[in-house]
């Protein structure tokens, strides 16, 4: 069995950059990742409401911090960002990558974008991994989710003492997914605030590994 190529797209959080997150891939040392292509895009700069209109790298606007289960969302900005993520996925599939070997992962705002991108993509992907994220859209957008998209599994990791995106927002997101028929594995991390731990990333590695398809 040859290792077929896989693709991991990492979406950073508000005010961060793609290159700053590149060290993450060095933690994925299993041979399964020898053929993996990683992409760490940077969000465009835009004024952000919750930061008094300051311009910073942002995938879409955020109205309030902390993010709660029912925080208002910038759906127009979100859908624009989703379109760009979908263009990246399409390009990867055109280049010969099996959609089942495509994984979208993201932290905080990037986690919210990960969720929307995976759910609104018309095909089943390998998986979506949300770290400290939330559901960034209302139920009207949820109606656009195809049966194929609902087959994409989700891993949701959330620090239990997160003061920026409340743990309750993570729990609400996980139960929303289960309610619409998406398999979501929800992993709470006691004592973890609004950040990513190596423990979470080690688990992500095994989670992706378990889902990678070999090409015969």
C-alpha positions in Angstrom: 0.0 0.0 0.0 1.4 3.4 -1.0 0.8 6.5 1.1 -1.4 8.7 -0.9 -1.0 12.4 -0.6 -2.9 14.3 2.1 -3.6 17.9 2.7 -3.9 19.8 6.0 -5.1 23.4 6.0 -4.5 25.4 9.2 -6.5 28.5 9.9 -5.1 30.8 12.5 -6.9 32.9 15.1 -7.7 36.7 15.2 -4.6 38.9 14.8 -2.3 36.0 14.1 -0.5 35.0 10.9 -0.1 31.7 8.9 3.7 31.6 9.1 3.6 32.0 13.0 1.7 28.7 13.1 4.0 26.7 10.8 5.9 25.1 13.7 2.8 23.0 14.4 3.6 20.7 11.5 6.9 19.7 13.0 4.9 17.9 15.8 3.4 15.6 13.3 6.2 13.0 13.0 4.3 9.8 12.1 5.3 8.3 8.8 1.6 8.8 7.8 2.4 12.5 7.4 5.5 12.0 5.1 3.3 12.7 2.1 1.2 15.5 3.7 1.1 18.9 2.2 0.4 21.7 4.8 -0.9 25.2 4.1 -0.9 28.0 6.6 -2.6 31.0 4.9 -2.8 34.4 6.6 -6.1 36.3 7.0 -6.5 39.7 5.2 -6.3 42.8 7.5 -9.7 44.4 8.4 -11.2 46.6 11.1 -12.5 44.4 13.9 -15.6 45.6 15.9 -14.7 43.9 19.2 -11.3 45.5 19.1 -12.7 49.1 18.7 -12.3 49.0 14.9 -8.6 48.4 15.0 -7.3 46.9 11.8 -5.7 43.5 12.2 -5.6 40.1 10.4 -9.2 38.8 10.6 -11.1 36.2 8.6 -14.4 38.0 9.3 -15.7 40.5 11.8 -16.2 39.7 15.5 -18.7 41.8 17.3 -18.1 40.8 20.9 -15.5 39.2 23.2 -16.0 36.9 25.0 -17.8 34.9 22.4 -20.9 33.3 23.9 -23.2 30.6 22.5 -25.6 33.3 21.1 -23.1 36.0 20.1 -24.1 37.9 16.9 -22.2 36.9 13.7 -20.9 38.6 10.6 -22.3 36.1 8.1 -21.4 38.1 4.9 -17.8 38.3 5.9 -17.8 34.7 7.0 -19.2 33.4 3.6 -16.6 35.4 1.7 -13.9 33.7 3.8 -15.5 30.3 3.3 -15.4 30.9 -0.5 -11.6 31.3 -0.3 -11.2 28.2 1.8 -13.3 26.3 -0.7 -11.2 27.5 -3.6 -8.1 26.1 -1.8 -9.8 22.8 -1.3 -11.0 22.6 -5.0 -7.4 23.3 -6.1 -6.1 20.5 -4.0 -8.7 18.0 -5.3 -7.9 19.1 -8.9 -4.2 18.4 -8.1 -5.2 14.8 -7.3 -5.8 14.7 -3.6 -8.6 12.5 -2.5 -11.2 14.6 -0.6 -11.1 12.0 2.2 -7.5 13.0 2.8 -8.2 16.7 3.2 -8.3 18.0 6.8 -9.3 21.6 7.7 -8.1 22.7 11.2 -8.3 26.0 13.0 -8.0 27.8 16.3 -10.5 30.3 17.7 -11.7 32.5 14.8 -10.0 30.0 12.5 -11.9 27.2 14.2 -15.2 29.0 13.5 -14.1 29.4 9.9 -13.1 25.7 9.8 -16.5 24.6 11.0 -18.3 26.8 8.4 -16.0 25.7 5.6 -16.4 22.0 6.2 -20.1 22.2 6.7 -20.7 24.3 3.6 -18.4 22.3 1.3 -20.5 20.1 -1.0 -18.3 17.0 -0.7 -17.3 14.8 2.3 -13.8 15.6 3.5 -11.4 13.7 5.8 -12.3 15.9 8.8 -12.6 19.3 10.4 -10.8 20.0 13.7 -12.0 23.0 15.7 -9.9 24.3 18.6 -11.6 26.9 20.9 -14.1 27.8 18.2 -17.8 28.5 17.9 -20.7 28.3 15.5 -20.4 31.5 13.5 -23.7 31.5 11.6 -27.4 31.3 12.2 -29.8 28.4 11.5 -30.7 29.8 8.0 -27.1 28.9 6.9 -27.4 25.6 8.6 -30.2 24.7 6.1 -27.7 24.8 3.2 -25.6 21.9 4.6 -25.7 18.9 2.2 -25.9 15.3 3.3 -22.4 14.8 2.0 -21.0 17.6 4.2 -22.7 16.0 7.2 -20.6 12.9 6.6 -17.4 14.8 7.4 -16.4 14.0 11.0 -15.5 16.9 13.5 -13.1 17.0 16.3 -13.8 19.8 18.8 -11.2 20.6 21.5 -11.9 23.4 24.0 -10.1 24.6 27.2 -12.5 24.6 30.1 -11.3 28.0 31.5 -11.3 29.8 28.1 -12.3 33.4 28.9 -12.2 34.5 25.2 -14.4 31.9 23.5 -16.4 30.6 26.4 -16.4 26.8 27.0 -20.2 27.0 26.9 -19.9 28.3 23.2 -17.9 25.1 22.5 -20.4 22.9 24.2 -23.3 24.6 22.3 -21.3 24.1 19.0 -20.8 20.4 19.7 -24.5 19.8 20.5 -25.5 21.8 17.4 -23.4 19.4 15.3 -24.9 16.3 16.9 -28.4 17.7 16.4 -27.9 18.2 12.6 -26.4 14.7 12.3 -22.7 15.4 12.2 -20.4 13.1 14.2 -18.6 15.3 16.6 -16.0 14.2 19.1 -15.9 16.9 21.9 -12.8 17.0 24.0 -12.7 19.3 27.1 -9.3 20.2 28.5 -9.4 21.1 32.2 -7.3 24.1 33.2 -6.7 25.2 29.6 -7.5 28.8 28.7 -7.7 30.3 25.2 -4.7 28.6 23.7 -3.6 25.4 22.0 -1.7 22.8 24.0 0.7 20.1 22.7 -1.6 17.5 24.2 -4.4 18.7 21.9 -2.1 18.6 18.9 -0.8 15.1 19.7 -4.4 14.0 19.8 -5.1 15.7 16.5 -2.2 13.8 15.0 -3.7 10.4 16.0 -7.2 11.6 15.0 -6.1 12.5 11.5 -3.9 9.3 11.2 -6.9 7.1 12.0 -8.8 8.7 9.1 -6.1 8.9 6.4 -6.9 6.6 3.4 -4.1 4.7 1.7 -4.1 4.3 -2.1 -3.6 0.7 -3.2 
